[in-house]
């Protein structure tokens, strides 16, 4: 075990302890806030597969939340859009067009929204969502609110 002796050693030890405390408190606060918001927002909500939409055991949901929290991991998309939100759907928005995509690539949905002036936001859903074997794109003419959805990727135009 390494000994912390002298003023430099004690300073290093103090900084390590402070860092661990701050990181621990920040993680607990973020986790508690997220759980509370998810519980309020999704209480009793069921996805089309019959599982609760706040199921954090799936890798997609946890990875989506991590990607949204870390700016370095988040795909920026085109300059015409706000950062892409992984693991979120946009609800309370008016969908004006929904279509199957030829390939399961969210960029195709973003390009379709970008090419239409009527489109203000989009949601891409992965294959298998809502019993649809293909990926689907939902173009929206109004902005809504984000809700967690493990199989969705969404963005809003600037």
C-alpha positions as CSV (number, residue, x, y, z in Angstrom):
1,X,0.0,0.0,0.0
2,X,1.3,3.4,-0.9
3,X,2.0,5.8,2.0
4,X,1.0,9.4,1.8
5,X,3.7,11.3,3.6
6,X,4.7,14.9,3.6
7,X,2.7,17.8,2.5
8,X,2.5,16.7,-1.2
9,X,1.4,13.2,-0.3
10,X,-1.3,14.5,2.1
11,X,-2.5,17.0,-0.6
12,X,-2.7,14.2,-3.2
13,X,-4.6,12.0,-0.7
14,X,-7.0,14.9,0.1
15,X,-7.7,15.6,-3.6
16,X,-8.4,11.9,-4.2
17,X,-10.9,11.7,-1.4
18,X,-12.6,14.9,-2.4
19,X,-12.8,13.7,-6.0
20,X,-14.4,10.4,-4.9
21,X,-16.9,12.2,-2.7
22,X,-17.9,14.7,-5.4
23,X,-18.2,12.0,-8.1
24,X,-20.2,9.8,-5.7
25,X,-22.6,12.5,-4.8
26,X,-23.1,13.6,-8.4
27,X,-23.8,10.1,-9.5
28,X,-26.3,9.5,-6.7
29,X,-28.0,12.8,-7.4
30,X,-28.3,12.1,-11.1
31,X,-29.5,8.6,-10.5
32,X,-32.1,9.6,-8.0
33,X,-33.3,12.5,-10.2
34,X,-33.5,10.3,-13.3
35,X,-35.4,7.5,-11.4
36,X,-37.8,10.0,-9.9
37,X,-38.5,11.6,-13.3
38,X,-38.8,8.2,-15.0
39,X,-41.2,6.9,-12.3
40,X,-43.4,10.0,-12.6
41,X,-43.3,10.0,-16.4
42,X,-43.7,6.3,-17.1
43,X,-45.9,5.1,-14.2
44,X,-47.9,2.3,-15.6
45,X,-46.7,3.0,-19.2
46,X,-46.3,-0.1,-21.3
47,X,-44.4,-0.4,-24.6
48,X,-45.8,-2.5,-27.4
49,X,-43.8,-5.5,-26.3
50,X,-45.5,-5.5,-22.9
51,X,-42.5,-4.4,-20.9
52,X,-42.3,-1.3,-18.8
53,X,-40.6,1.5,-20.7
54,X,-38.4,2.4,-17.7
55,X,-36.7,-1.0,-17.9
56,X,-33.0,0.0,-17.3
57,X,-31.7,-3.6,-17.6
58,X,-31.6,-3.4,-21.3
59,X,-28.3,-2.2,-22.8
60,X,-30.0,0.1,-25.2
61,X,-31.6,2.2,-22.5
62,X,-28.5,2.5,-20.4
63,X,-26.3,3.2,-23.3
64,X,-28.7,5.8,-24.6
65,X,-28.7,7.6,-21.3
66,X,-24.9,7.5,-21.1
67,X,-24.5,8.8,-24.7
68,X,-26.9,11.7,-23.9
69,X,-25.0,12.6,-20.7
70,X,-21.5,12.6,-22.4
71,X,-21.1,15.2,-25.1
72,X,-18.1,13.4,-26.5
73,X,-20.2,10.2,-27.2
74,X,-23.2,12.0,-28.5
75,X,-23.5,12.1,-32.3
76,X,-24.0,15.7,-33.3
77,X,-26.0,15.1,-36.5
78,X,-26.2,17.8,-39.2
79,X,-25.7,21.5,-38.3
80,X,-29.4,22.0,-38.8
81,X,-30.3,19.8,-35.7
82,X,-29.9,19.9,-32.0
83,X,-27.8,17.0,-30.6
84,X,-29.4,13.6,-31.3
85,X,-31.2,12.0,-28.3
86,X,-30.6,8.3,-28.0
87,X,-33.2,6.3,-26.2
88,X,-35.9,9.0,-26.4
89,X,-39.1,9.5,-28.4
90,X,-40.8,12.8,-29.1
91,X,-44.4,12.7,-28.0
92,X,-47.2,15.4,-28.0
93,X,-45.9,16.4,-31.5
94,X,-47.9,16.2,-34.6
95,X,-46.7,13.4,-36.9
96,X,-47.4,14.3,-40.5
97,X,-45.6,11.4,-42.2
98,X,-44.3,8.0,-41.1
99,X,-42.5,5.5,-43.4
100,X,-40.4,2.4,-43.4
101,X,-36.7,2.9,-44.1
102,X,-34.9,0.7,-46.6
103,X,-32.0,0.2,-44.1
104,X,-31.9,0.6,-40.3
105,X,-29.9,3.8,-40.3
106,X,-31.1,6.9,-38.3
107,X,-29.2,9.2,-40.7
108,X,-31.8,8.4,-43.4
109,X,-34.6,9.7,-41.2
110,X,-32.6,12.8,-40.3
111,X,-31.9,13.4,-44.0
112,X,-35.6,13.1,-44.9
113,X,-36.5,15.6,-42.2
114,X,-33.7,18.0,-43.2
115,X,-35.0,18.0,-46.8
116,X,-38.5,19.0,-45.9
117,X,-39.3,22.5,-44.6
118,X,-42.5,21.2,-42.9
119,X,-40.4,18.9,-40.6
120,X,-39.5,20.3,-37.2
121,X,-38.3,17.1,-35.6
122,X,-38.0,13.4,-36.2
123,X,-38.0,10.1,-34.4
124,X,-36.4,6.9,-35.7
125,X,-37.5,3.6,-34.3
126,X,-35.4,0.5,-34.6
127,X,-36.6,-2.7,-36.4
128,X,-39.0,-4.7,-34.4
129,X,-40.6,-1.7,-32.6
130,X,-44.4,-1.7,-32.6
131,X,-44.4,-5.1,-34.3
132,X,-42.9,-3.5,-37.4
133,X,-40.0,-5.7,-38.9
134,X,-38.3,-2.6,-40.5
135,X,-36.9,0.6,-39.0
136,X,-39.4,3.4,-39.2
137,X,-39.1,7.2,-39.5
138,X,-41.7,9.6,-38.0
139,X,-41.5,13.2,-39.3
140,X,-43.1,15.8,-37.0
141,X,-44.4,19.2,-37.9
142,X,-44.4,20.4,-34.3
143,X,-42.0,19.9,-31.4
144,X,-43.1,17.8,-28.5
145,X,-41.5,16.6,-25.3
146,X,-38.9,13.8,-25.0
147,X,-39.8,10.6,-23.2
148,X,-37.6,7.6,-22.7
149,X,-38.0,4.8,-25.3
150,X,-35.3,2.2,-25.6
151,X,-35.9,1.7,-29.3
152,X,-36.1,5.3,-30.4
153,X,-33.6,8.0,-31.5
154,X,-34.9,11.6,-31.9
155,X,-33.7,15.1,-32.8
156,X,-35.2,18.6,-33.2
157,X,-34.4,21.1,-35.9
158,X,-32.6,24.3,-34.8
